[in-house]
Amino acid sequence: MTVAVGGAPVGGAALGILMLDARFPRVPGDMGNGDTWPFPVLYEIVRGATPERVVRRRAEGLDGDFLDAARRLVDRGAAAVTTVCGFLSLFQPELAAHAGVPVASSTLMQVPALDRMLPPGKRTGVVTVSRESLWDDHFTAVGAPADTPVEGTESGRELTRVLIGNQPWLDMGAAEADVTAAARRLVARCPEVGAIVLECANMAPYAAAVRRETGLPVHDIYSFITWVNSGFAEGR
């Protein structure tokens, strides 16, 4: 006899994603686009968590909102929780303690693991949507070195403007150019960089272009979270 076990209102989706309160385009490859994932996911929007507030103002006053939203995902059936913004690494310890399931708050969590994999003299570099807003504690909260090399897309014309400004239109070609240009600047300034992590979850659609431009391994939220989810995929 086969016995089915319940307990949650939704079945078959092991991964819960905490979403910002945003309206910018969720293009294919973006983790906020449901078609991106080869497995079902659960979404939970954190109201008031605008891109500007989370990135520029360190998600001030939103810690309780994120903790409550994570619990709602778990109550709905999520066996692991992630977020759509690398800057939410600040909440990693609290989210993991509160949710009661594995939490992968930020793609920055990949930095210490990659550092250990790279040859001597090489280290991981990060491309971010806002270099000035990515502080030491964003790294140390997830066990990454505070002096990790960082380059931002602020000097570009599209990606940072659209994401932080929460604009409804995105020129994907211009956004890709912003990300690849930042990666080239990072490698030129820090030749010891042997792998690149894309901090911003919205940069995943441009990872292949960064690999072509730099010739380096590139890790993003998609590669990270598909690995996280694989631990829950047995039987699906």
N, C-alpha and C positions, 0 to 999 in steps of 0.2 A: 504494500500500500504506500502510495506517495502522499505525504502530508505537506500542504502549503502553510507557511507561517506568515502572519501579517504583523501589524504593529505600527505601520506608517500609512498615511493616506495616499502616498505615491510610491509605486514600485518601479524597479528597473533603471533608476537614475541614481548612481552612487555619488556623483559630483554635484555640489552646490556652489554657485557663483554669486558673490556679493557684488552688485552693480552700483555704479555711481548714478546720481540723479542728473542725467545728461541727455542731450538731444543731438550731439554730433553723429555723423554717419557711422554705422557699424557695418563696415564693408566685409566681404568674404575674407576669411582669415582672422578677423578680429574676434576675440573671445566672446564679445557680446552679440555676435551673430550666431544663431543656433545652427546654421548650416556648416559652420566651421568644424564642428565636432563630429567624430565618427562614432559617438556614443551619446545617449541622452543625458541632458544636464538639467538642473533646477536653477532658476534665477530668482534673486531677491533684490529689489531696489531699495537702497538706503536713502530715504527722502531727506533732502537738504544737503546731501553729500555731492555738491557741485564740483566739477574739476578744479576750479579756481580755489575753492575752500580746502580741498584735499591736498592739492599740490603746493599752492602758494602759502596757505595758512595752516599747514600741517594737520588738517582735519580737526581743527580746534572745536571742542564741544561735541564731537561726534563719536567718541569712544563707546559710550553706552548704546548709541544707535547701531553701531556695527556689531557689538556683542549680542544685542537682542536679535538682529537680523540673522546672525550666524546660528543662533539657537532655533530660530524659525525654520531655517534650512534643514537643520538636523531633525527637528520635529516632523518635517515633511518627508524625511527619508534619506537625506544626504549622509553618506558614510565618510565624506571628506569635504572640506570647504576651501575655496580659493577666492581671490578678489581680482577685480579688473584694473588695479592700479598698483604699480610697484612701490609707490610712496607709502602704501599701507603696511609696509614692513614694520613701521613703528608700532603697530598693534599686534604683531605676531605673538609675543608672549601671552598677552591678555586673551586674544582670540583662541589660542590653543588651550588655555586653561578653562575658558568659559564654554567652548563648544563641546568638549568631551570627545571629539573625533580628530583625526589628523587635519591640520590646517597648513596650507601653503599660501601665505599671504602675498608673496612677492617673488618675482623672477630673480630678485637679488639673492635669494637663498641659494642659487646655483653658483655664486661667486666662490665661496670657500671650497666647494667640491672641485670646481674646475682648477682653482689654484693648485690643489694637491695633485691634479692629473698632469699639469703642464711640466715640460722639462725645466731643469734648473735655469734661472735667469729669465724665465717667462712668467707672466701673470695675466690675470683677466682684466679687461677694460670694460667700461659700461657706456652705452649711449642712452641718454635720457631726454625726456621732453623739456626738462628745465634743470640745467646744471646748477644754477644759483640756488635752487630750492632743495637740492639733494644734499643733505647734511651728513656729518659723520655718524650720527645715531641711526639714520636710516640703514646704514651698513651694519653697525655693531648690534643692532636689534636682532639680526639674523645670522650673526657669527662671521660676518665678512670684514675684511680689513678696512679701517676707516680711511686709509690713504689709497684706496682703489682708484685707478685713473678713470676720469669721467669726462665725457664731452656731450654737449647738449645741442638741440636743434633750434635754439632760440634765434640764431642768426639767419635761419631759413625764412621763407616767405609763407609757408603753408601749415605744416603740421602743428607746431606749437600754437600758432594763432588760432587755428580751428579748435584744437582740443581744449586748451585752457580757456579760450573765449567761448567755448560751447556753441560753436557755429553749426548751422544745419547743412552746409555744403562743403565738400572736400574735393580738391583736385588731387587724385591719387598719384599722378605722375609727378607733380610738384612735391607731394609729401614724400614719395620715394627718394626724390633728389635731395630733400632735406636730411633724410636719415643716412643715405650713403655719403653725403658730404661730411656729416658729423663723424661718421666712422673713419673716413679718410683722414680727417683732422686728428682724431684720436691716435691713429697708428703713426702718423707723421710726428706728432708731439711726444708720443711714448712708444718708441720702437720695441720696448720690452713686452708689449701686449701680444699675447699668443692666442687669445680667444676673446670673443666679444659677447657680452650679455646685453640684450635690448631690455632696458628697464621698463619701458612703456609697453603695456599689453597691446596697445593699438599699433605697435610697430611690427608685429608678427607678419603681416602681409608683405613686408619689405625685407625679410630676413634673407631670402635667396639673393636679392640684389646686393645686399651687404657682403654676402659670401663671395659673390663674383667680383665685387670692387676691391675687396681686401685680401682675398685668398685665405682667410682665416675661418676657423670654426665659429659659427654664430648660434647662440642659444637664446630662445625667446620663451614667452609664456606658453605657446602651443606645445613645444617640445617638452617643456617642464611638466605641464599638467597632463599630457597624455601619458607620461611616465608615472605620475602620481596615480592616475586613474587605473593604470594597468594592474595595480595591486588589488583592485576590487573587481576585476573583470572576469574572474573564474565563473564559468557556467553561462556566460552571456554570448 
